[in-house]
């Protein structure tokens, strides 16, 4: 892993139940995704990893 970001609630500071993980290589991401799908969380829920793409940067206010 090269970067991890857990998304937290602004007011309470508690985790919102999802986050982002950046892997160093595509192969590392594929392996981690496969292992994650086979695992289950302590509370019985299964993680559901999804690949994301970076969005292009938007211009300033109102898309200018």
N, C-alpha and C positions, 0 to 999 in steps of 0.2 A: 504494500500500500504506500502511496506517496502522499495522500491527503484524505482526511476524514472530516466531515461536517455533520453534526447532529443538529437537527432543526428543533429549536426550543420555542415555547410560548413566550411572547414578549412580556406579559404581565407576571406570570407565575414562575417562569424560568424552567418549567418542567418540559421534558421531551415531548414532542408532538407525535412520536412513533415512527418517524422516518428520518433518513439522512442520506448523505452522498459520500461515496468512497471512490477515490481516483486511484487506479492501479498503474504501475510503471509500464506494463506491456499488455497488449491484447491477450496474449496467452495466459498471463497471470489473472486477468479479468475473467476469462472463460473458466479456468480452473476454480476460482473462488465462487463464481456463480453456480457452478455445478455442485460444489460442496455445500453451499448455502441452501440450495433447493432440497438437499437430502437431510438437512438438519431441521430440528424443531426448537422453538423457543421454550423457555421454562414454563410459560403459561399455556403451552399447548398450541399456540399459533405457529404457523410456518412462515418463515421469511419469504418474500417474493421479490428477488432481485430483478431489476430491469435495466437495460442499457439506455443511456441517454446520449444526446448529442448536444454539443455546445451551440447556443443560439448566437446569431450574429449580433454585434453591438448595435444598439439603436442610436440614432442621433439625439441631440438634446431635446428640450421640451417640445411637445407637439410634433415630434418626428423631424424636426428641422436639422 
